[in-house]
Amino acid sequence: MLSLAGVHKRFGGVQALAGVSLELRAGQVLALIGENGAGKSTAVKIMTGVHRPDAGAVHVRGAPVLLTGTQQAWRHGIAAVYQDPALFDQLSVAENIFMGHLATRRGGWLDWAGMRRRAAASLESLEARLDLDAPLGSLSVAQKHLVAIARALTHEASVLILDEPTAALSSREVEDLYRIMRRLAAAGTALLFISHKLDEVFAVADRFVVFRDGHSVAAGSISEMDEAALVRAMVGRSIAQVFPKTPVEIGAPLLEARGLGDGARFDDVSFTLHRGEVLGFYGLVGAGRTELMEALFGLTPTTTGSASLDGQPLGRSPREAIEHGLVLVPEDRPRNGAIGALSIRENVALPSLRRLARGPFTSAAAEVALAQQVVQRLAVKCSGVEQTLSELSGGNQQKVVIGKWLATDPKVIILDEPTQGVDVGAKAAVHGFIGELVAKGVGVLLVSSELPEVMGVADRIVVMHEGRVARVLSRGEFDARAIVVAALGGACVAVQENEYAAAARAS
């Protein structure tokens, strides 16, 4: 249905693609796998007409085509659904489904009745029970993905590209997406599925292709591969353990919280973090973990309780938290963790401006030196410290966000979903940083929705349910089912247990 043959693409001095090839076949799911910066996004943009290849060819149903834009790609039956669907929250579900290809009647009038019928039929084919008149902004992330897929179906797409569609979905929503993908494949659609989560690849893909450093280095049937072989193909080396645990002697109490609450999202939360300890926080969406971390960092106020670091009361603002030695790597990296329009140097320097200043002026030389240290220490793939952050892959942006806080020499670092949306190599790097930090006596608060990750890296786990601490487990007590039961509030009915069985099995 669609293929790339020996495609090359260069951006300035960066060779994004170097002779890559792949085939999308009717009725099959092809998984495109690779580290951040391997060339996956560039390949998708070529297949959807955003970029043109420097060399090589794009074929649709065996015939070479020159795609000059997304509208032309749509006309060839090629549609894409991204991690963050490019839709309009202020418009209705029906309006979003037909945005960009509005149907008209004779005389040029919009055919609203016809569009509503086709939108309803498209959603019904996905078993999506959505109100056509509901504002898109009132829907969940998973429902927005359904609208984006329905939009592709109204284009009569024969090729559907799903680029990291599961990053913000719950386990049950991921299973629903699998079901929809299988149904589309059974109807003859060719699907390209991009995911950093290898368990998802094995769950839904028929074939795979691996990109590394702009090259296609492996391809074949997914049934003939195992996870270790895919990891070796992705990173060019063996990662014996994705979630390594660095043995460190736990020290004295460092950060103490007593009865913390904000009157709405979390209440009566108490815990102690020791020097050299990784304290994991696990819970379902809405459990209050992120809100608790933001309150500790001074982003939002608390109404009850207290917190202290090294025996000193924590302040009420991020500036005071940073001065005390507590820093936060937030969950929403693009919005709260970095400034994409600034360079790597500028992002790294932001929390350290006072230290880098010479009198009333900042020192450009000191900023460059600090940024270069971060880039080298974290193996950030970039053209130099003056490169704009938004030009980096997601995993390398995350490294810069973590690196700018490591440069402040913190006593406690909060990592909120630090490996969400990054590849297995970047995950291993983040876990390696955690090991380096605790070896120096730094305390780490790790929030993760990946049960295997939190069980693999943490020394103790605080399980939260509806804003409260449901259970605290030491490493010797770790048990996947017990953690899930606590996260569910102690009532593990069959449906709920099935929803999280995949996470438990993976651990």
C-alpha positions in Angstrom: 0.0 0.0 0.0 2.9 2.4 0.8 6.6 2.0 0.8 9.9 3.9 1.2 12.7 2.8 -1.0 16.3 4.0 -0.2 15.1 7.3 1.2 17.7 9.9 2.2 17.0 13.1 4.1 19.5 15.7 5.5 18.8 18.8 7.6 21.9 21.0 7.5 24.7 19.0 9.0 22.4 16.2 10.3 21.8 13.1 8.2 18.3 12.2 9.5 17.7 9.3 7.1 20.3 7.4 5.1 18.8 5.0 2.6 15.9 3.7 4.7 13.3 1.3 3.3 10.0 -0.1 4.6 6.8 -1.6 3.4 3.2 -1.1 4.7 1.0 -4.0 3.6 -2.8 -4.2 3.5 -4.2 -6.0 6.5 -1.0 -5.8 8.6 0.5 -3.7 11.4 4.1 -2.7 10.9 5.9 -1.5 14.0 8.5 1.2 13.4 11.0 0.9 16.3 14.1 3.0 17.2 15.6 5.3 19.8 14.8 9.0 19.9 16.6 10.6 17.0 16.7 7.4 14.9 14.7 9.0 12.1 11.2 7.7 12.8 9.5 11.1 12.8 11.3 12.2 9.7 10.1 9.1 7.9 6.5 9.7 9.0 6.8 13.3 7.7 8.0 12.1 4.3 5.1 9.6 4.2 2.6 12.3 5.0 4.0 14.9 2.6 5.4 17.3 5.2 9.0 16.7 3.9 10.3 15.6 0.5 13.1 13.0 0.4 16.5 14.2 -0.9 16.9 10.8 -2.7 15.0 7.6 -2.9 11.3 7.1 -3.7 7.9 6.9 -2.1 5.5 4.4 -3.7 1.7 4.2 -3.2 0.3 0.9 -4.4 3.5 0.2 -6.3 3.6 3.5 -8.2 6.1 6.3 -7.4 4.5 9.5 -6.1 5.8 12.9 -5.1 3.9 14.0 -2.0 4.0 17.8 -1.7 1.7 18.2 1.3 -0.7 16.5 3.8 -3.7 17.2 1.5 -2.1 15.3 -1.3 -1.2 12.5 1.1 -4.9 12.4 2.2 -5.9 12.1 -1.5 -3.7 9.0 -1.7 -5.4 7.5 1.4 -2.5 8.2 3.8 -3.5 9.6 7.3 -1.6 10.0 10.6 -2.7 10.1 14.2 -0.1 11.5 16.6 0.5 11.3 20.3 -1.0 14.8 20.6 -3.8 14.9 18.0 -3.8 18.2 16.0 -7.5 19.0 16.7 -9.5 21.9 17.8 -10.8 21.9 21.4 -13.3 24.7 20.8 -15.0 22.9 17.9 -17.5 20.0 18.1 -16.7 16.3 17.5 -18.4 16.4 14.1 -16.6 19.6 13.0 -13.2 18.1 14.0 -13.8 15.0 12.0 -14.4 17.0 8.8 -12.0 19.8 9.4 -9.8 20.2 6.3 -12.2 18.3 4.0 -15.6 19.8 4.5 -18.4 18.3 2.4 -20.5 20.6 0.3 -23.7 20.5 -1.6 -24.6 22.0 -5.0 -24.1 25.7 -4.8 -21.2 25.5 -2.4 -23.3 25.2 0.8 -21.9 23.0 3.6 -23.6 19.6 3.8 -24.0 19.4 7.5 -26.5 16.6 7.5 -24.3 14.5 5.3 -21.2 15.2 7.4 -23.0 14.2 10.5 -24.2 10.9 9.0 -20.7 10.1 7.9 -19.2 11.1 11.2 -21.7 9.0 13.1 -21.0 6.0 10.8 -17.2 6.4 11.3 -17.5 6.6 15.1 -19.9 3.6 15.1 -17.4 1.5 13.1 -15.0 2.2 16.0 -17.7 1.4 18.6 -17.1 5.0 19.9 -20.2 6.4 21.6 -19.5 10.1 21.4 -21.8 13.1 21.2 -21.3 14.7 17.8 -22.1 18.1 19.2 -19.8 17.8 22.2 -16.9 20.3 22.3 -13.7 18.3 21.7 -12.1 20.0 24.8 -14.6 18.1 27.0 -13.3 14.7 25.9 -10.5 12.6 27.4 -7.2 12.0 25.6 -8.3 8.5 24.5 -11.6 9.9 23.1 -9.7 12.6 21.2 -7.6 9.8 19.6 -10.9 8.1 18.5 -12.0 11.3 16.9 -8.6 11.6 15.1 -9.0 8.0 13.8 -12.6 8.6 12.8 -11.3 11.7 10.9 -8.8 9.4 9.0 -11.6 7.0 8.2 -13.7 9.7 6.6 -10.8 10.3 4.3 -11.2 6.6 3.4 -7.6 6.1 4.5 -6.0 2.9 3.3 -2.9 3.7 5.2 -3.1 4.8 8.9 0.0 5.9 10.8 -0.2 5.8 14.6 2.7 7.8 16.1 3.1 7.1 19.9 -0.7 7.1 20.3 -0.7 5.3 23.7 1.7 7.6 25.7 -1.2 9.2 27.7 -3.6 6.3 27.7 -4.6 4.0 30.6 -4.1 0.2 30.3 -7.8 -0.3 29.5 -7.7 2.5 26.8 -4.6 0.9 25.3 -6.5 -2.4 25.0 -9.4 -0.6 23.3 -6.9 0.9 20.8 -5.5 -2.6 20.1 -9.0 -3.8 19.3 -9.6 -0.9 16.9 -6.3 -1.5 15.2 -7.0 -5.2 14.7 -10.4 -4.4 13.3 -9.0 -1.9 10.8 -6.3 -4.4 9.8 -9.0 -7.1 9.3 -10.8 -4.6 7.0 -7.7 -4.3 4.8 -6.1 -1.1 6.2 -2.3 -0.9 6.3 -1.1 0.4 9.7 2.2 1.8 10.9 2.6 1.7 14.7 5.3 3.7 16.5 5.8 3.0 20.2 8.7 3.0 22.6 7.0 0.3 24.6 8.1 -3.1 23.3 5.3 -5.0 25.1 2.9 -3.0 22.9 4.8 -3.9 19.8 4.6 -7.6 20.6 0.9 -7.3 21.5 -0.3 -5.7 18.2 2.3 -5.8 15.4 2.7 -8.4 12.6 6.0 -7.1 11.3 8.7 -4.7 12.4 11.4 -2.5 11.1 14.2 -1.0 13.3 15.8 2.4 12.6 19.1 3.3 14.2 21.0 6.6 13.5 19.0 7.2 10.3 19.5 3.7 8.9 17.0 0.8 8.7 19.0 -2.0 10.4 16.6 -4.8 10.9 13.2 -6.0 9.7 11.0 -9.1 9.7 8.2 -10.9 11.4 7.6 -9.9 15.0 6.9 -13.6 15.8 10.6 -14.4 15.1 12.0 -11.8 17.5 12.3 -11.4 21.2 12.7 -8.2 23.3 16.4 -8.7 23.9 17.1 -9.0 20.1 15.0 -5.9 19.4 16.8 -3.9 22.0 20.2 -4.9 20.5 19.0 -3.8 17.1 17.7 -0.5 18.4 20.7 0.6 20.4 23.5 -1.4 18.8 24.4 -2.9 22.2 22.9 -5.2 24.8 21.1 -3.8 27.7 21.0 -6.6 30.2 18.5 -4.9 32.5 16.2 -2.1 31.4 15.4 -1.2 35.1 18.8 -1.5 36.9 18.9 -1.1 40.7 22.1 0.4 42.0 22.9 -1.0 45.5 23.4 2.0 47.9 23.5 2.2 51.6 20.4 4.2 52.8 21.3 7.2 55.0 19.6 9.4 57.5 16.2 11.0 56.9 16.4 13.9 54.4 12.9 15.0 53.4 9.9 14.6 55.7 6.2 15.3 55.0 3.6 15.1 57.6 -0.2 15.3 57.0 0.1 17.2 53.7 -3.1 18.2 52.0 -4.4 20.8 49.6 -8.1 20.5 50.4 -9.0 18.9 47.1 -6.6 16.6 45.3 -4.6 15.0 48.1 -5.0 14.8 51.8 -3.1 13.6 54.9 0.0 12.5 53.0 3.0 11.5 55.2 6.3 10.0 54.2 10.1 10.1 54.8 12.8 10.1 52.2 16.3 9.2 53.3 19.7 10.1 51.8 20.6 7.8 48.9 17.0 6.4 48.7 14.7 6.1 45.7 11.2 6.5 47.0 8.7 5.5 44.3 5.1 6.8 44.0 2.6 4.7 42.2 -1.1 5.1 41.6 -3.8 5.4 38.9 -4.6 8.5 37.0 -6.1 11.0 39.4 -4.4 9.5 42.5 -2.8 12.9 43.3 0.8 12.0 42.8 1.7 14.9 40.4 -0.3 17.4 42.5 1.6 16.3 45.6 5.0 16.8 43.9 4.0 20.2 42.6 3.0 21.3 46.1 6.3 20.1 47.5 8.1 22.2 44.9 6.0 25.2 45.8 4.0 25.4 42.5 0.7 25.0 44.3 -0.2 25.8 48.0 -1.0 23.3 50.7 -3.7 23.9 53.3 -2.7 21.3 55.9 0.5 19.6 57.1 4.2 20.5 56.8 7.3 19.4 55.0 11.0 19.9 55.9 14.3 19.3 54.2 17.4 18.6 56.3 15.3 19.7 59.3 14.5 23.1 57.8 10.8 23.9 56.7 10.4 24.0 53.0 9.4 27.3 51.5 6.2 28.2 49.7 7.7 28.9 46.2 9.9 27.1 43.6 12.7 29.6 44.3 12.7 28.7 48.0 12.6 25.0 47.1 15.5 25.3 44.8 17.5 27.3 47.4 16.8 24.5 49.9 18.1 21.9 47.4 14.8 20.4 46.1 14.2 20.4 42.3 11.4 19.0 40.1 11.6 17.4 36.6 7.9 17.8 35.7 5.7 15.3 33.9 4.7 17.7 31.1 8.2 18.4 29.6 7.2 20.7 26.7 4.9 22.9 28.8 6.6 23.0 32.2 10.1 21.5 31.9 11.8 23.5 29.2 11.6 26.4 26.7 11.7 24.8 23.3 12.5 28.1 21.5 15.7 28.6 23.6 19.1 26.8 23.0 20.4 24.0 25.1 22.8 26.4 26.7 20.1 28.8 27.7 17.8 26.0 29.1 20.7 24.5 31.2 21.7 27.9 32.6 18.2 29.0 33.7 18.2 27.5 37.2 21.9 28.5 37.8 21.9 32.1 36.6 22.9 33.5 40.1 25.8 31.0 40.3 26.9 31.8 36.7 26.7 35.5 37.0 29.7 37.8 37.2 28.4 40.8 39.1 25.2 42.0 37.6 25.8 40.2 34.2 25.6 36.6 33.3 28.7 34.9 31.9 28.2 33.4 28.4 31.5 31.5 28.8 30.3 29.9 32.1 27.0 29.0 30.5 28.7 27.3 27.6 31.0 25.4 29.9 28.1 24.2 32.1 26.0 23.2 29.1 28.9 21.3 27.6 29.3 19.4 30.8 25.6 18.4 30.8 25.7 17.4 27.1 28.8 15.2 27.7 27.6 13.7 31.0 24.2 12.8 29.6 25.3 11.9 26.1 22.9 14.4 24.5 22.8 14.0 20.7 23.0 17.5 19.3 25.0 19.6 16.9 26.2 21.8 19.8 25.0 23.6 22.9 23.6 26.5 20.8 21.2 24.2 19.0 17.5 25.0 19.7 16.0 22.6 22.2 12.9 22.0 20.1 15.1 20.5 17.3 16.1 17.6 19.6 14.3 14.3 19.9 12.1 13.8 22.9 14.6 11.6 24.7 17.4 14.2 24.3 15.1 17.0 25.4 14.4 15.0 28.6 18.1 14.6 29.2 18.6 18.4 29.0 15.7 18.9 31.4 17.2 16.5 33.9 20.7 17.8 33.3 19.8 21.5 34.0 18.6 20.4 37.5 21.6 18.1 38.1 23.8 21.1 37.5 22.3 22.8 40.6 23.7 20.0 42.8 20.3 19.2 44.5 19.8 17.4 47.7 16.4 16.0 46.5 15.2 15.6 42.9 11.6 14.8 42.0 11.3 12.9 38.8 7.7 12.9 37.6 7.3 10.3 34.8 10.9 10.8 33.7 10.9 8.1 31.0 7.4 8.7 29.6 7.6 8.8 25.8 11.4 8.0 25.6 13.0 4.9 24.1 14.7 2.0 25.9 18.2 3.5 25.5 17.1 6.8 27.0 15.3 5.0 29.8 18.5 3.1 30.7 20.4 6.4 30.7 17.8 8.0 33.1 18.0 5.0 35.4 21.8 5.3 35.3 21.6 8.9 36.4 19.4 7.9 39.3 22.0 5.4 40.3 24.7 8.1 40.2 22.6 10.5 42.3 21.7 8.1 45.1 25.4 7.0 45.3 26.2 10.6 46.1 23.6 10.7 48.9 20.9 12.5 46.9 17.3 11.5 47.6 15.0 10.7 44.7 11.2 10.9 44.6 10.2 8.9 41.5 6.7 9.1 40.1 6.0 6.5 37.5 2.9 4.8 36.0 5.1 1.9 34.7 4.8 -0.7 37.5 8.0 -2.6 36.3 9.9 0.6 36.4 8.9 1.7 39.9 9.4 -1.9 41.2 12.8 -2.1 39.5 14.3 1.2 40.6 12.7 2.1 44.0 13.8 1.1 47.5 10.3 1.7 48.8 7.0 2.4 47.1 4.3 4.7 48.3 1.0 3.6 46.7 -1.6 6.4 46.4 -5.4 6.1 45.9 -7.7 9.0 45.5 -5.3 11.5 47.0 -4.3 9.4 50.1 -1.5 7.0 50.9 -3.0 3.5 50.5 0.1 1.5 51.4 3.9 1.8 51.8 6.0 -1.2 50.8 9.7 -1.9 51.4 11.7 -3.6 48.6 11.3 -7.1 50.2 7.5 -6.7 50.1 7.2 -5.7 46.4 4.5 -7.7 44.8 2.8 -6.5 41.5 -0.7 -7.7 42.5 -0.5 -6.2 46.0 0.6 -2.8 44.6 -2.3 -2.8 42.0 -4.8 -3.8 44.7 -3.7 -0.9 46.9 -3.8 1.5 43.9 -7.4 0.4 43.3 -8.3 1.1 46.9 -8.2 -2.5 48.0 -11.2 -3.6 45.9 -9.7 -5.6 43.0 -12.7 -6.7 41.1 -12.2 -8.9 38.0 -12.6 -6.1 35.5 -10.1 -3.9 37.3 -7.7 -6.8 37.8 -7.7 -7.5 34.0 -7.1 -3.8 33.3 -3.8 -3.9 35.1 -2.8 -7.5 34.5 -0.4 -6.5 31.7 1.6 -4.3 34.0 1.7 -7.0 36.6 2.9 -9.6 34.0 5.5 -7.2 32.7 7.1 -6.8 36.1 
